[in-house]
Amino acid sequence: MKPARPAFADDIMASLQEAFRLLADAVPNRRSPLHTPTIASLDETGAPSLRTVVLRGFDAEARRLRFHTDRRSDKARGIARDPRVMMHFYDAALHIQLRVAGRAALHLDDGVADAAWEASQRSSRMCYAAPDASGALVAAPPAAPKDSDIGRPHFAAVVIGFHKLEWLWLAAAGHQRARFIWDEAGHLSADWIAP
């Protein structure tokens, strides 16, 4: 028996609701493929730069995504130079791709960063305890740090306020693609677009 066609296949607002549901689930669910999206920003030459991050927060109402990074990283420097970013999410099992565009804000020594640090597990904090900046040339692979608390000065929370989301559902019966754009006042424009 053929599975029922999901509601989002023919209902544009159901597609947006499903996208938001998947993003909300991806924050705590380490097994979700959307838990580790790719972020694109611009490097110091203006060329695109991609890397995988861990999705740490999603606020549907405010249209915000959050991940963490080392403030010494090229990623942090790139965002400080030009906050325009895009995130790419893909779930091969569900055949769903999301592309989210917005502006990133670095939070270093403020309440957002403090709350994110406090909510982080010790194993996550260890990522920021390395003595050398991410990408620095080193003589040999460094030993694992022993004290996670020394990483706080290197920690940054990155919050992306997004204004555009593209949804693509790949289906043998016909792909569905939708584009959602919010203007500066927060009004939504939702359109089906050719896959």
PyMOL commands that place a pseudoatom at each C-alpha (Angstrom):
pseudoatom trace, name=CA, resn=MET, resi=1, chain=A, elem=C, hetatm=0, pos=[0.000, 0.000, 0.000]
pseudoatom trace, name=CA, resn=LYS, resi=2, chain=A, elem=C, hetatm=0, pos=[1.276, 3.412, -0.997]
pseudoatom trace, name=CA, resn=PRO, resi=3, chain=A, elem=C, hetatm=0, pos=[1.940, 5.836, 1.906]
pseudoatom trace, name=CA, resn=ALA, resi=4, chain=A, elem=C, hetatm=0, pos=[-0.399, 8.810, 2.157]
pseudoatom trace, name=CA, resn=ARG, resi=5, chain=A, elem=C, hetatm=0, pos=[0.811, 11.987, 0.514]
pseudoatom trace, name=CA, resn=PRO, resi=6, chain=A, elem=C, hetatm=0, pos=[1.906, 14.364, 3.295]
pseudoatom trace, name=CA, resn=ALA, resi=7, chain=A, elem=C, hetatm=0, pos=[-0.179, 17.503, 3.837]
pseudoatom trace, name=CA, resn=PHE, resi=8, chain=A, elem=C, hetatm=0, pos=[2.793, 19.744, 3.107]
pseudoatom trace, name=CA, resn=ALA, resi=9, chain=A, elem=C, hetatm=0, pos=[3.018, 18.410, -0.453]
pseudoatom trace, name=CA, resn=ASP, resi=10, chain=A, elem=C, hetatm=0, pos=[0.187, 20.637, -1.625]
pseudoatom trace, name=CA, resn=ASP, resi=11, chain=A, elem=C, hetatm=0, pos=[-0.191, 23.213, 1.155]
pseudoatom trace, name=CA, resn=ILE, resi=12, chain=A, elem=C, hetatm=0, pos=[2.415, 25.962, 1.208]
pseudoatom trace, name=CA, resn=MET, resi=13, chain=A, elem=C, hetatm=0, pos=[1.828, 26.975, 4.825]
pseudoatom trace, name=CA, resn=ALA, resi=14, chain=A, elem=C, hetatm=0, pos=[1.958, 23.326, 5.899]
pseudoatom trace, name=CA, resn=SER, resi=15, chain=A, elem=C, hetatm=0, pos=[5.368, 23.194, 4.195]
pseudoatom trace, name=CA, resn=LEU, resi=16, chain=A, elem=C, hetatm=0, pos=[6.559, 26.110, 6.334]
pseudoatom trace, name=CA, resn=GLN, resi=17, chain=A, elem=C, hetatm=0, pos=[5.131, 24.512, 9.482]
pseudoatom trace, name=CA, resn=GLU, resi=18, chain=A, elem=C, hetatm=0, pos=[6.914, 21.257, 8.649]
pseudoatom trace, name=CA, resn=ALA, resi=19, chain=A, elem=C, hetatm=0, pos=[10.199, 23.129, 8.066]
pseudoatom trace, name=CA, resn=PHE, resi=20, chain=A, elem=C, hetatm=0, pos=[9.855, 24.833, 11.443]
pseudoatom trace, name=CA, resn=ARG, resi=21, chain=A, elem=C, hetatm=0, pos=[8.942, 21.534, 13.117]
pseudoatom trace, name=CA, resn=LEU, resi=22, chain=A, elem=C, hetatm=0, pos=[12.039, 19.858, 11.672]
pseudoatom trace, name=CA, resn=LEU, resi=23, chain=A, elem=C, hetatm=0, pos=[14.279, 22.730, 12.792]
pseudoatom trace, name=CA, resn=ALA, resi=24, chain=A, elem=C, hetatm=0, pos=[12.826, 22.680, 16.309]
pseudoatom trace, name=CA, resn=ASP, resi=25, chain=A, elem=C, hetatm=0, pos=[13.367, 18.909, 16.510]
pseudoatom trace, name=CA, resn=ALA, resi=26, chain=A, elem=C, hetatm=0, pos=[16.950, 19.221, 15.207]
pseudoatom trace, name=CA, resn=VAL, resi=27, chain=A, elem=C, hetatm=0, pos=[18.149, 21.296, 18.176]
pseudoatom trace, name=CA, resn=PRO, resi=28, chain=A, elem=C, hetatm=0, pos=[17.910, 18.557, 20.853]
pseudoatom trace, name=CA, resn=ASN, resi=29, chain=A, elem=C, hetatm=0, pos=[17.967, 15.583, 18.468]
pseudoatom trace, name=CA, resn=ARG, resi=30, chain=A, elem=C, hetatm=0, pos=[21.580, 14.674, 17.698]
pseudoatom trace, name=CA, resn=ARG, resi=31, chain=A, elem=C, hetatm=0, pos=[20.368, 11.993, 15.271]
pseudoatom trace, name=CA, resn=SER, resi=32, chain=A, elem=C, hetatm=0, pos=[18.532, 14.493, 13.106]
pseudoatom trace, name=CA, resn=PRO, resi=33, chain=A, elem=C, hetatm=0, pos=[20.479, 15.279, 9.916]
pseudoatom trace, name=CA, resn=LEU, resi=34, chain=A, elem=C, hetatm=0, pos=[19.359, 18.885, 10.410]
pseudoatom trace, name=CA, resn=HIS, resi=35, chain=A, elem=C, hetatm=0, pos=[21.289, 19.003, 13.714]
pseudoatom trace, name=CA, resn=THR, resi=36, chain=A, elem=C, hetatm=0, pos=[24.511, 19.637, 11.758]
pseudoatom trace, name=CA, resn=PRO, resi=37, chain=A, elem=C, hetatm=0, pos=[23.810, 22.111, 8.940]
pseudoatom trace, name=CA, resn=THR, resi=38, chain=A, elem=C, hetatm=0, pos=[26.316, 23.786, 6.659]
pseudoatom trace, name=CA, resn=ILE, resi=39, chain=A, elem=C, hetatm=0, pos=[26.801, 27.529, 6.971]
pseudoatom trace, name=CA, resn=ALA, resi=40, chain=A, elem=C, hetatm=0, pos=[28.087, 29.723, 4.156]
pseudoatom trace, name=CA, resn=SER, resi=41, chain=A, elem=C, hetatm=0, pos=[29.739, 33.068, 4.784]
pseudoatom trace, name=CA, resn=LEU, resi=42, chain=A, elem=C, hetatm=0, pos=[32.388, 35.133, 3.033]
pseudoatom trace, name=CA, resn=ASP, resi=43, chain=A, elem=C, hetatm=0, pos=[36.104, 34.871, 3.721]
pseudoatom trace, name=CA, resn=GLU, resi=44, chain=A, elem=C, hetatm=0, pos=[38.597, 37.749, 3.793]
pseudoatom trace, name=CA, resn=THR, resi=45, chain=A, elem=C, hetatm=0, pos=[38.838, 37.754, -0.025]
pseudoatom trace, name=CA, resn=GLY, resi=46, chain=A, elem=C, hetatm=0, pos=[35.060, 37.791, -0.501]
pseudoatom trace, name=CA, resn=ALA, resi=47, chain=A, elem=C, hetatm=0, pos=[34.960, 34.156, -1.600]
pseudoatom trace, name=CA, resn=PRO, resi=48, chain=A, elem=C, hetatm=0, pos=[32.323, 31.780, -0.208]
pseudoatom trace, name=CA, resn=SER, resi=49, chain=A, elem=C, hetatm=0, pos=[33.412, 29.722, 2.782]
pseudoatom trace, name=CA, resn=LEU, resi=50, chain=A, elem=C, hetatm=0, pos=[31.470, 26.668, 3.997]
pseudoatom trace, name=CA, resn=ARG, resi=51, chain=A, elem=C, hetatm=0, pos=[31.620, 24.654, 7.195]
pseudoatom trace, name=CA, resn=THR, resi=52, chain=A, elem=C, hetatm=0, pos=[29.455, 22.362, 9.286]
pseudoatom trace, name=CA, resn=VAL, resi=53, chain=A, elem=C, hetatm=0, pos=[28.099, 23.644, 12.601]
pseudoatom trace, name=CA, resn=VAL, resi=54, chain=A, elem=C, hetatm=0, pos=[25.824, 22.259, 15.312]
pseudoatom trace, name=CA, resn=LEU, resi=55, chain=A, elem=C, hetatm=0, pos=[22.365, 23.794, 15.542]
pseudoatom trace, name=CA, resn=ARG, resi=56, chain=A, elem=C, hetatm=0, pos=[21.994, 24.893, 19.180]
pseudoatom trace, name=CA, resn=GLY, resi=57, chain=A, elem=C, hetatm=0, pos=[18.844, 26.976, 19.059]
pseudoatom trace, name=CA, resn=PHE, resi=58, chain=A, elem=C, hetatm=0, pos=[15.777, 27.745, 16.971]
pseudoatom trace, name=CA, resn=ASP, resi=59, chain=A, elem=C, hetatm=0, pos=[13.058, 30.308, 17.687]
pseudoatom trace, name=CA, resn=ALA, resi=60, chain=A, elem=C, hetatm=0, pos=[10.273, 30.076, 15.088]
pseudoatom trace, name=CA, resn=GLU, resi=61, chain=A, elem=C, hetatm=0, pos=[8.431, 33.179, 16.226]
pseudoatom trace, name=CA, resn=ALA, resi=62, chain=A, elem=C, hetatm=0, pos=[11.537, 35.382, 16.130]
pseudoatom trace, name=CA, resn=ARG, resi=63, chain=A, elem=C, hetatm=0, pos=[12.942, 33.513, 13.093]
pseudoatom trace, name=CA, resn=ARG, resi=64, chain=A, elem=C, hetatm=0, pos=[16.300, 32.934, 14.742]
pseudoatom trace, name=CA, resn=LEU, resi=65, chain=A, elem=C, hetatm=0, pos=[18.837, 30.132, 14.582]
pseudoatom trace, name=CA, resn=ARG, resi=66, chain=A, elem=C, hetatm=0, pos=[21.817, 29.763, 16.919]
pseudoatom trace, name=CA, resn=PHE, resi=67, chain=A, elem=C, hetatm=0, pos=[25.118, 27.920, 16.790]
pseudoatom trace, name=CA, resn=HIS, resi=68, chain=A, elem=C, hetatm=0, pos=[28.387, 28.306, 18.696]
pseudoatom trace, name=CA, resn=THR, resi=69, chain=A, elem=C, hetatm=0, pos=[31.905, 28.993, 17.481]
pseudoatom trace, name=CA, resn=ASP, resi=70, chain=A, elem=C, hetatm=0, pos=[35.373, 29.926, 18.647]
pseudoatom trace, name=CA, resn=ARG, resi=71, chain=A, elem=C, hetatm=0, pos=[35.655, 33.716, 18.493]
pseudoatom trace, name=CA, resn=ARG, resi=72, chain=A, elem=C, hetatm=0, pos=[39.229, 33.296, 17.182]
pseudoatom trace, name=CA, resn=SER, resi=73, chain=A, elem=C, hetatm=0, pos=[38.035, 31.365, 14.111]
pseudoatom trace, name=CA, resn=ASP, resi=74, chain=A, elem=C, hetatm=0, pos=[37.932, 32.483, 10.492]
pseudoatom trace, name=CA, resn=LYS, resi=75, chain=A, elem=C, hetatm=0, pos=[34.179, 31.918, 10.689]
pseudoatom trace, name=CA, resn=ALA, resi=76, chain=A, elem=C, hetatm=0, pos=[33.804, 34.495, 13.471]
pseudoatom trace, name=CA, resn=ARG, resi=77, chain=A, elem=C, hetatm=0, pos=[36.052, 36.991, 11.678]
pseudoatom trace, name=CA, resn=GLY, resi=78, chain=A, elem=C, hetatm=0, pos=[34.082, 36.522, 8.458]
pseudoatom trace, name=CA, resn=ILE, resi=79, chain=A, elem=C, hetatm=0, pos=[30.762, 37.129, 10.191]
pseudoatom trace, name=CA, resn=ALA, resi=80, chain=A, elem=C, hetatm=0, pos=[32.176, 40.223, 11.899]
pseudoatom trace, name=CA, resn=ARG, resi=81, chain=A, elem=C, hetatm=0, pos=[33.214, 41.588, 8.460]
pseudoatom trace, name=CA, resn=ASP, resi=82, chain=A, elem=C, hetatm=0, pos=[29.993, 40.692, 6.650]
pseudoatom trace, name=CA, resn=PRO, resi=83, chain=A, elem=C, hetatm=0, pos=[27.037, 39.266, 8.587]
pseudoatom trace, name=CA, resn=ARG, resi=84, chain=A, elem=C, hetatm=0, pos=[25.211, 37.899, 5.529]
pseudoatom trace, name=CA, resn=VAL, resi=85, chain=A, elem=C, hetatm=0, pos=[25.031, 34.110, 5.799]
pseudoatom trace, name=CA, resn=MET, resi=86, chain=A, elem=C, hetatm=0, pos=[23.107, 31.158, 4.469]
pseudoatom trace, name=CA, resn=MET, resi=87, chain=A, elem=C, hetatm=0, pos=[22.502, 27.815, 6.146]
pseudoatom trace, name=CA, resn=HIS, resi=88, chain=A, elem=C, hetatm=0, pos=[21.845, 24.572, 4.311]
pseudoatom trace, name=CA, resn=PHE, resi=89, chain=A, elem=C, hetatm=0, pos=[20.003, 21.645, 5.881]
pseudoatom trace, name=CA, resn=TYR, resi=90, chain=A, elem=C, hetatm=0, pos=[19.325, 18.290, 4.209]
pseudoatom trace, name=CA, resn=ASP, resi=91, chain=A, elem=C, hetatm=0, pos=[17.554, 15.160, 5.401]
pseudoatom trace, name=CA, resn=ALA, resi=92, chain=A, elem=C, hetatm=0, pos=[18.179, 12.340, 2.918]
pseudoatom trace, name=CA, resn=ALA, resi=93, chain=A, elem=C, hetatm=0, pos=[15.612, 10.026, 4.522]
pseudoatom trace, name=CA, resn=LEU, resi=94, chain=A, elem=C, hetatm=0, pos=[12.841, 12.627, 4.312]
pseudoatom trace, name=CA, resn=HIS, resi=95, chain=A, elem=C, hetatm=0, pos=[14.076, 14.033, 0.982]
pseudoatom trace, name=CA, resn=ILE, resi=96, chain=A, elem=C, hetatm=0, pos=[13.867, 17.567, 2.365]
pseudoatom trace, name=CA, resn=GLN, resi=97, chain=A, elem=C, hetatm=0, pos=[16.289, 20.424, 1.806]
pseudoatom trace, name=CA, resn=LEU, resi=98, chain=A, elem=C, hetatm=0, pos=[16.097, 23.807, 3.542]
pseudoatom trace, name=CA, resn=ARG, resi=99, chain=A, elem=C, hetatm=0, pos=[18.100, 26.899, 2.651]
pseudoatom trace, name=CA, resn=VAL, resi=100, chain=A, elem=C, hetatm=0, pos=[17.880, 29.737, 5.136]
pseudoatom trace, name=CA, resn=ALA, resi=101, chain=A, elem=C, hetatm=0, pos=[19.323, 33.215, 4.486]
pseudoatom trace, name=CA, resn=GLY, resi=102, chain=A, elem=C, hetatm=0, pos=[19.822, 35.944, 7.040]
pseudoatom trace, name=CA, resn=ARG, resi=103, chain=A, elem=C, hetatm=0, pos=[22.187, 38.087, 9.050]
pseudoatom trace, name=CA, resn=ALA, resi=104, chain=A, elem=C, hetatm=0, pos=[24.402, 36.688, 11.775]
pseudoatom trace, name=CA, resn=ALA, resi=105, chain=A, elem=C, hetatm=0, pos=[25.264, 38.450, 15.014]
pseudoatom trace, name=CA, resn=LEU, resi=106, chain=A, elem=C, hetatm=0, pos=[28.255, 37.452, 17.152]
pseudoatom trace, name=CA, resn=HIS, resi=107, chain=A, elem=C, hetatm=0, pos=[27.568, 37.356, 20.883]
pseudoatom trace, name=CA, resn=LEU, resi=108, chain=A, elem=C, hetatm=0, pos=[30.815, 37.350, 22.855]
pseudoatom trace, name=CA, resn=ASP, resi=109, chain=A, elem=C, hetatm=0, pos=[30.533, 38.777, 26.362]
pseudoatom trace, name=CA, resn=ASP, resi=110, chain=A, elem=C, hetatm=0, pos=[26.831, 39.397, 26.767]
pseudoatom trace, name=CA, resn=GLY, resi=111, chain=A, elem=C, hetatm=0, pos=[23.816, 37.652, 28.240]
pseudoatom trace, name=CA, resn=VAL, resi=112, chain=A, elem=C, hetatm=0, pos=[23.192, 35.578, 25.100]
pseudoatom trace, name=CA, resn=ALA, resi=113, chain=A, elem=C, hetatm=0, pos=[26.746, 34.190, 25.154]
pseudoatom trace, name=CA, resn=ASP, resi=114, chain=A, elem=C, hetatm=0, pos=[26.667, 33.670, 28.929]
pseudoatom trace, name=CA, resn=ALA, resi=115, chain=A, elem=C, hetatm=0, pos=[23.378, 31.751, 28.771]
pseudoatom trace, name=CA, resn=ALA, resi=116, chain=A, elem=C, hetatm=0, pos=[24.610, 29.633, 25.852]
pseudoatom trace, name=CA, resn=TRP, resi=117, chain=A, elem=C, hetatm=0, pos=[27.859, 28.832, 27.683]
pseudoatom trace, name=CA, resn=GLU, resi=118, chain=A, elem=C, hetatm=0, pos=[26.029, 27.878, 30.869]
pseudoatom trace, name=CA, resn=ALA, resi=119, chain=A, elem=C, hetatm=0, pos=[23.672, 25.601, 28.929]
pseudoatom trace, name=CA, resn=SER, resi=120, chain=A, elem=C, hetatm=0, pos=[26.565, 23.857, 27.136]
pseudoatom trace, name=CA, resn=GLN, resi=121, chain=A, elem=C, hetatm=0, pos=[27.788, 20.456, 28.215]
pseudoatom trace, name=CA, resn=ARG, resi=122, chain=A, elem=C, hetatm=0, pos=[31.353, 20.077, 29.454]
pseudoatom trace, name=CA, resn=SER, resi=123, chain=A, elem=C, hetatm=0, pos=[32.285, 18.097, 26.339]
pseudoatom trace, name=CA, resn=SER, resi=124, chain=A, elem=C, hetatm=0, pos=[31.101, 20.976, 24.133]
pseudoatom trace, name=CA, resn=ARG, resi=125, chain=A, elem=C, hetatm=0, pos=[32.994, 23.522, 26.245]
pseudoatom trace, name=CA, resn=MET, resi=126, chain=A, elem=C, hetatm=0, pos=[36.217, 21.599, 25.689]
pseudoatom trace, name=CA, resn=CYS, resi=127, chain=A, elem=C, hetatm=0, pos=[36.127, 22.676, 22.023]
pseudoatom trace, name=CA, resn=TYR, resi=128, chain=A, elem=C, hetatm=0, pos=[36.931, 26.231, 23.095]
pseudoatom trace, name=CA, resn=ALA, resi=129, chain=A, elem=C, hetatm=0, pos=[39.684, 25.367, 25.600]
pseudoatom trace, name=CA, resn=ALA, resi=130, chain=A, elem=C, hetatm=0, pos=[42.366, 24.787, 22.951]
pseudoatom trace, name=CA, resn=PRO, resi=131, chain=A, elem=C, hetatm=0, pos=[45.332, 27.133, 23.358]
pseudoatom trace, name=CA, resn=ASP, resi=132, chain=A, elem=C, hetatm=0, pos=[45.576, 27.856, 19.641]
pseudoatom trace, name=CA, resn=ALA, resi=133, chain=A, elem=C, hetatm=0, pos=[43.016, 29.496, 17.419]
pseudoatom trace, name=CA, resn=SER, resi=134, chain=A, elem=C, hetatm=0, pos=[41.148, 27.285, 14.990]
pseudoatom trace, name=CA, resn=GLY, resi=135, chain=A, elem=C, hetatm=0, pos=[43.163, 27.068, 11.764]
pseudoatom trace, name=CA, resn=ALA, resi=136, chain=A, elem=C, hetatm=0, pos=[46.463, 28.153, 13.365]
pseudoatom trace, name=CA, resn=LEU, resi=137, chain=A, elem=C, hetatm=0, pos=[49.610, 26.359, 12.203]
pseudoatom trace, name=CA, resn=VAL, resi=138, chain=A, elem=C, hetatm=0, pos=[50.916, 24.059, 14.950]
pseudoatom trace, name=CA, resn=ALA, resi=139, chain=A, elem=C, hetatm=0, pos=[54.027, 21.874, 15.157]
pseudoatom trace, name=CA, resn=ALA, resi=140, chain=A, elem=C, hetatm=0, pos=[52.020, 18.774, 16.093]
pseudoatom trace, name=CA, resn=PRO, resi=141, chain=A, elem=C, hetatm=0, pos=[48.416, 17.891, 16.868]
pseudoatom trace, name=CA, resn=PRO, resi=142, chain=A, elem=C, hetatm=0, pos=[47.705, 19.469, 20.253]
pseudoatom trace, name=CA, resn=ALA, resi=143, chain=A, elem=C, hetatm=0, pos=[46.859, 17.420, 23.326]
pseudoatom trace, name=CA, resn=ALA, resi=144, chain=A, elem=C, hetatm=0, pos=[43.249, 17.480, 24.424]
pseudoatom trace, name=CA, resn=PRO, resi=145, chain=A, elem=C, hetatm=0, pos=[42.566, 20.237, 26.958]
pseudoatom trace, name=CA, resn=LYS, resi=146, chain=A, elem=C, hetatm=0, pos=[41.805, 19.121, 30.503]
pseudoatom trace, name=CA, resn=ASP, resi=147, chain=A, elem=C, hetatm=0, pos=[39.860, 22.125, 31.858]
pseudoatom trace, name=CA, resn=SER, resi=148, chain=A, elem=C, hetatm=0, pos=[36.725, 23.143, 29.973]
pseudoatom trace, name=CA, resn=ASP, resi=149, chain=A, elem=C, hetatm=0, pos=[36.208, 26.381, 31.903]
pseudoatom trace, name=CA, resn=ILE, resi=150, chain=A, elem=C, hetatm=0, pos=[39.286, 28.018, 30.383]
pseudoatom trace, name=CA, resn=GLY, resi=151, chain=A, elem=C, hetatm=0, pos=[37.429, 28.030, 27.043]
pseudoatom trace, name=CA, resn=ARG, resi=152, chain=A, elem=C, hetatm=0, pos=[34.890, 30.724, 27.962]
pseudoatom trace, name=CA, resn=PRO, resi=153, chain=A, elem=C, hetatm=0, pos=[37.075, 33.644, 26.695]
pseudoatom trace, name=CA, resn=HIS, resi=154, chain=A, elem=C, hetatm=0, pos=[37.157, 31.951, 23.265]
pseudoatom trace, name=CA, resn=PHE, resi=155, chain=A, elem=C, hetatm=0, pos=[33.452, 31.128, 23.074]
pseudoatom trace, name=CA, resn=ALA, resi=156, chain=A, elem=C, hetatm=0, pos=[30.920, 32.945, 20.886]
pseudoatom trace, name=CA, resn=ALA, resi=157, chain=A, elem=C, hetatm=0, pos=[27.242, 32.345, 20.303]
pseudoatom trace, name=CA, resn=VAL, resi=158, chain=A, elem=C, hetatm=0, pos=[26.096, 33.204, 16.788]
pseudoatom trace, name=CA, resn=VAL, resi=159, chain=A, elem=C, hetatm=0, pos=[22.460, 34.144, 16.292]
pseudoatom trace, name=CA, resn=ILE, resi=160, chain=A, elem=C, hetatm=0, pos=[21.076, 34.323, 12.764]
pseudoatom trace, name=CA, resn=GLY, resi=161, chain=A, elem=C, hetatm=0, pos=[17.954, 36.341, 12.162]
pseudoatom trace, name=CA, resn=PHE, resi=162, chain=A, elem=C, hetatm=0, pos=[16.593, 34.983, 8.911]
pseudoatom trace, name=CA, resn=HIS, resi=163, chain=A, elem=C, hetatm=0, pos=[14.418, 36.685, 6.317]
pseudoatom trace, name=CA, resn=LYS, resi=164, chain=A, elem=C, hetatm=0, pos=[14.283, 33.952, 3.685]
pseudoatom trace, name=CA, resn=LEU, resi=165, chain=A, elem=C, hetatm=0, pos=[13.659, 30.208, 3.767]
pseudoatom trace, name=CA, resn=GLU, resi=166, chain=A, elem=C, hetatm=0, pos=[13.519, 27.907, 0.749]
pseudoatom trace, name=CA, resn=TRP, resi=167, chain=A, elem=C, hetatm=0, pos=[11.877, 24.502, 1.101]
pseudoatom trace, name=CA, resn=LEU, resi=168, chain=A, elem=C, hetatm=0, pos=[12.471, 21.627, -1.323]
pseudoatom trace, name=CA, resn=TRP, resi=169, chain=A, elem=C, hetatm=0, pos=[10.776, 18.256, -1.025]
pseudoatom trace, name=CA, resn=LEU, resi=170, chain=A, elem=C, hetatm=0, pos=[12.074, 15.672, -3.471]
pseudoatom trace, name=CA, resn=ALA, resi=171, chain=A, elem=C, hetatm=0, pos=[9.389, 13.193, -4.523]
pseudoatom trace, name=CA, resn=ALA, resi=172, chain=A, elem=C, hetatm=0, pos=[9.099, 10.742, -7.402]
pseudoatom trace, name=CA, resn=ALA, resi=173, chain=A, elem=C, hetatm=0, pos=[5.572, 12.025, -8.034]
pseudoatom trace, name=CA, resn=GLY, resi=174, chain=A, elem=C, hetatm=0, pos=[6.910, 15.546, -8.464]
pseudoatom trace, name=CA, resn=HIS, resi=175, chain=A, elem=C, hetatm=0, pos=[9.222, 17.763, -6.430]
pseudoatom trace, name=CA, resn=GLN, resi=176, chain=A, elem=C, hetatm=0, pos=[7.732, 20.647, -4.473]
pseudoatom trace, name=CA, resn=ARG, resi=177, chain=A, elem=C, hetatm=0, pos=[9.652, 23.852, -3.808]
pseudoatom trace, name=CA, resn=ALA, resi=178, chain=A, elem=C, hetatm=0, pos=[8.509, 26.903, -1.922]
pseudoatom trace, name=CA, resn=ARG, resi=179, chain=A, elem=C, hetatm=0, pos=[10.062, 30.237, -1.019]
pseudoatom trace, name=CA, resn=PHE, resi=180, chain=A, elem=C, hetatm=0, pos=[9.190, 32.220, 2.105]
pseudoatom trace, name=CA, resn=ILE, resi=181, chain=A, elem=C, hetatm=0, pos=[10.367, 35.822, 2.431]
pseudoatom trace, name=CA, resn=TRP, resi=182, chain=A, elem=C, hetatm=0, pos=[9.711, 38.127, 5.377]
pseudoatom trace, name=CA, resn=ASP, resi=183, chain=A, elem=C, hetatm=0, pos=[9.980, 41.883, 4.799]
pseudoatom trace, name=CA, resn=GLU, resi=184, chain=A, elem=C, hetatm=0, pos=[11.445, 44.290, 7.358]
pseudoatom trace, name=CA, resn=ALA, resi=185, chain=A, elem=C, hetatm=0, pos=[8.053, 44.631, 9.053]
pseudoatom trace, name=CA, resn=GLY, resi=186, chain=A, elem=C, hetatm=0, pos=[7.822, 40.828, 9.379]
pseudoatom trace, name=CA, resn=HIS, resi=187, chain=A, elem=C, hetatm=0, pos=[5.143, 40.329, 6.715]
pseudoatom trace, name=CA, resn=LEU, resi=188, chain=A, elem=C, hetatm=0, pos=[5.419, 36.983, 4.977]
pseudoatom trace, name=CA, resn=SER, resi=189, chain=A, elem=C, hetatm=0, pos=[5.376, 36.372, 1.233]
pseudoatom trace, name=CA, resn=ALA, resi=190, chain=A, elem=C, hetatm=0, pos=[4.974, 32.655, 0.432]
pseudoatom trace, name=CA, resn=ASP, resi=191, chain=A, elem=C, hetatm=0, pos=[5.275, 31.346, -3.123]
pseudoatom trace, name=CA, resn=TRP, resi=192, chain=A, elem=C, hetatm=0, pos=[5.610, 28.037, -4.887]
pseudoatom trace, name=CA, resn=ILE, resi=193, chain=A, elem=C, hetatm=0, pos=[8.623, 28.110, -7.202]
pseudoatom trace, name=CA, resn=ALA, resi=194, chain=A, elem=C, hetatm=0, pos=[9.798, 25.709, -9.886]
pseudoatom trace, name=CA, resn=PRO, resi=195, chain=A, elem=C, hetatm=0, pos=[11.963, 22.948, -8.463]
for i in range(1, 195): cmd.bond("trace and resi %d" % i, "trace and resi %d" % (i + 1))
show_as sticks, trace
zoom trace
